[in-house]
Amino acid sequence: MIRPDDLSVAADSLAANGTPDGPAGAVVHAAGVCTDTLDGGLRAAEALSDSFAAADSLVHTGLSHRGSLLWKIGRRIEDATYSGCDKIIVISEDFRRNLLEKGVPAEKMEVIYNWIDTDEVHPIAKGENGLFEEFHLDPNVFLVIYAGNLGNAQDGQNIIDAAGRLRGHSEIQFAIFAGGSEYASLKEQAKQRAMKNVCFFPLLPQNRVSEVYSAGDIALITCKPGTGKAGLPSKAWSIMAAGTAIVAAFDTDSELARILTSSRCGQVVEAGHSEALAAAILSAAQNRDECLVQGRNGRDYVVAHLGKQVATRAYQEVMESVCRTIC
């Protein structure tokens, strides 16, 4: 049986730079759900959640390259993990396709998206949001929020460049609540460029996520070109649960792009293009009523498809099916 500790290789490196899904978002977690003694040995059914290749993540974040020793170790861990499981739970269709390409049988996999507690993360009206007074934010401007890790994979430079293109629009302001390896350098760059339309703040605790995302008229999700399939950003569900429209500078062939488009909760532009990102933000600022509609659409989508009860019921069904097979 593969133990969770066996799967922690490269976690420290990933934590510094992260994936589009956040720090160490691609490390595989395994949990035994049923055991039985067969032929004198212990057999376990293992459900894998947040399953994605550590080796691929190292490449996407620029921490290693295909064929390196670290990449080979990651691939060995993957192969051992996948072959030792009776069922694999992946958090997106992109992850499922990745495993199919590596020879994992389709019948061995189930897609269950990460869930969001829609009671815990919820919309807060600007007039009731303490963030504005605490951080001296202007509730009358069109506020663009970015929150989360700013590492190699998130392409924070694209946000700064887009904000630079919008400096002539005083009605648009950026508030960045972040940390990560690129945070300090991006903050210093904005200072050197005298960008008065961008404010940086430390990353706030998880229990304040409703305040952070509800403060924005829109919220941003970004990635470096070509890394969008390496993670399905969990922040998307938080933004949608808070009832805020999304503008994503993300790979347009990624699953995130498909979900945002189908749920009509925001805009998607190609990753790495600051001109397109700036244009999308300006368009949103000029159509505030449409942003409100998109925010409501996002909230409706996560309540219907990504709530806690929906996901736990799906997990229960998978675990019961595995136990019936081997226990």
HUFEN-V486107 format. One record per pair of residues at least 24 apart in sequence whose ideal C-beta (glycine too) atoms are under 8 Angstrom apart, sorted by the first residue. I is the first residue (numbers start at 0). J is the second residue. If there is no record, write none. Layout:
BEGIN
((I/J) (I/J))
END
This chain:
BEGIN
((0/31) (0/41) (0/43) (0/45) (0/83) (1/29) (1/45) (1/79) (1/80) (1/83) (1/84) (2/29) (3/28) (3/29) (3/30) (5/76) (5/79) (5/80) (6/53) (6/76) (6/80) (8/53) (8/72) (8/73) (8/76) (9/53) (9/56) (9/57) (9/62) (9/69) (9/72) (9/73) (12/57) (12/62) (13/53) (13/56) (13/57) (13/60) (13/62) (15/150) (15/179) (15/180) (16/60) (16/61) (16/62) (16/150) (16/151) (16/152) (16/179) (16/180) (17/60) (17/148) (17/150) (17/151) (17/152) (17/153) (17/179) (18/56) (18/59) (18/60) (18/152) (18/226) (18/229) (18/230) (19/152) (19/153) (19/222) (19/226) (19/227) (19/229) (19/230) (19/231) (19/232) (19/249) (20/229) (20/230) (20/231) (20/232) (20/233) (21/147) (21/148) (21/230) (21/232) (21/233) (21/234) (22/148) (22/150) (22/179) (24/49) (24/51) (24/56) (24/230) (24/233) (25/49) (25/51) (25/52) (25/53) (25/55) (25/56) (25/229) (25/230) (26/53) (26/56) (27/51) (27/53) (27/76) (27/77) (27/80) (29/80) (29/84) (32/318) (32/321) (32/322) (33/318) (33/321) (33/322) (33/325) (33/326) (34/326) (35/325) (35/326) (37/325) (42/325) (44/84) (44/85) (44/86) (44/318) (44/321) (44/322) (44/324) (44/325) (44/326) (45/83) (45/84) (45/85) (45/86) (46/84) (46/86) (46/87) (46/88) (46/314) (46/317) (46/318) (46/321) (47/80) (47/84) (47/86) (47/87) (47/88) (47/89) (48/88) (48/90) (48/111) (49/90) (49/113) (50/87) (50/88) (50/89) (50/90) (50/94) (50/98) (51/89) (51/90) (51/94) (51/97) (51/229) (51/230) (52/77) (52/97) (52/98) (52/101) (53/77) (55/97) (55/229) (56/229) (56/230) (59/152) (59/225) (59/226) (59/229) (60/150) (60/151) (60/152) (60/226) (60/229) (61/151) (62/151) (77/101) (81/107) (85/321) (85/324) (85/325) (86/317) (86/320) (86/321) (88/314) (88/317) (90/231) (91/231) (91/254) (92/254) (93/228) (93/231) (93/253) (93/254) (94/231) (97/228) (109/313) (109/317) (111/310) (111/313) (111/314) (111/317) (112/231) (112/304) (112/305) (112/310) (113/231) (113/233) (113/236) (113/305) (113/310) (114/236) (114/305) (114/306) (114/307) (114/309) (114/310) (114/311) (115/236) (115/237) (115/239) (115/240) (115/301) (115/305) (115/306) (115/307) (116/240) (116/306) (116/307) (117/240) (117/298) (117/301) (117/302) (117/306) (117/307) (119/209) (120/208) (120/209) (120/212) (120/236) (120/237) (120/240) (120/241) (121/209) (121/240) (121/241) (121/242) (122/209) (122/213) (122/241) (122/242) (122/243) (122/294) (122/298) (123/209) (123/210) (123/213) (123/241) (124/213) (125/213) (125/214) (128/210) (128/213) (128/214) (129/210) (130/207) (130/210) (130/211) (130/214) (131/214) (134/174) (134/198) (134/200) (136/172) (136/174) (136/198) (136/214) (137/172) (140/169) (140/170) (140/171) (140/172) (141/170) (141/171) (141/172) (141/216) (141/217) (141/283) (141/284) (141/287) (142/172) (142/173) (142/174) (142/214) (142/215) (142/216) (143/171) (143/172) (143/173) (143/174) (143/215) (143/216) (143/217) (143/218) (143/219) (143/246) (143/280) (144/174) (144/175) (144/176) (144/211) (144/212) (144/214) (144/215) (144/217) (144/218) (144/219) (144/243) (145/173) (145/174) (145/175) (145/176) (145/177) (145/218) (145/219) (145/221) (146/175) (146/176) (146/177) (146/202) (146/203) (146/208) (146/211) (146/212) (146/218) (146/234) (147/176) (147/177) (147/179) (147/202) (147/234) (148/177) (148/178) (148/179) (149/175) (149/177) (149/178) (149/179) (149/180) (149/181) (149/182) (149/185) (150/179) (150/180) (150/181) (151/180) (151/181) (151/223) (152/222) (152/223) (152/226) (152/229) (152/230) (153/179) (153/181) (153/221) (153/222) (153/223) (154/221) (154/222) (154/223) (154/224) (154/248) (154/270) (154/271) (155/181) (155/182) (155/185) (155/221) (156/181) (156/185) (157/221) (157/248) (157/270) (157/271) (157/272) (157/273) (157/276) (158/185) (158/219) (158/221) (158/248) (158/276) (159/185) (159/188) (159/189) (159/192) (159/194) (159/197) (160/273) (160/277) (161/248) (161/273) (161/274) (161/276) (161/277) (161/280) (162/189) (162/194) (162/196) (162/197) (162/277) (163/192) (163/194) (163/273) (164/273) (164/274) (164/277) (165/196) (165/277) (165/280) (165/281) (166/194) (166/195) (166/196) (168/196) (168/281) (168/284) (169/196) (170/284) (171/196) (171/280) (171/281) (171/284) (172/196) (172/197) (172/198) (173/197) (173/198) (174/198) (174/200) (174/214) (174/215) (175/199) (175/200) (176/200) (176/201) (176/202) (176/203) (176/211) (177/202) (178/202) (208/237) (208/241) (209/240) (209/241) (211/241) (212/237) (212/238) (212/241) (212/243) (213/241) (213/242) (213/243) (215/243) (216/243) (216/244) (216/283) (216/284) (216/287) (216/290) (217/243) (217/244) (217/245) (217/246) (217/265) (217/280) (217/283) (217/290) (218/243) (218/244) (218/245) (218/246) (219/245) (219/246) (219/247) (219/248) (219/276) (220/245) (220/246) (220/247) (220/248) (220/249) (220/255) (221/247) (221/248) (221/249) (221/270) (221/276) (222/248) (222/249) (222/250) (222/270) (223/270) (223/271) (224/250) (224/269) (224/270) (224/271) (225/250) (225/270) (226/250) (226/270) (227/252) (227/253) (227/255) (227/256) (227/270) (228/252) (228/253) (228/254) (231/255) (235/259) (236/301) (236/305) (238/297) (239/264) (239/297) (239/298) (239/300) (239/301) (240/297) (240/298) (240/301) (240/302) (241/294) (241/298) (242/294) (242/295) (242/297) (242/298) (243/294) (243/297) (244/283) (244/289) (244/290) (244/291) (244/293) (244/294) (244/297) (245/293) (245/297) (246/276) (246/279) (246/280) (246/283) (248/272) (248/275) (248/276) (248/279) (258/300) (262/296) (262/297) (262/300) (263/292) (263/293) (263/296) (264/293) (264/294) (264/296) (264/297) (264/300) (265/293) (265/297))
END
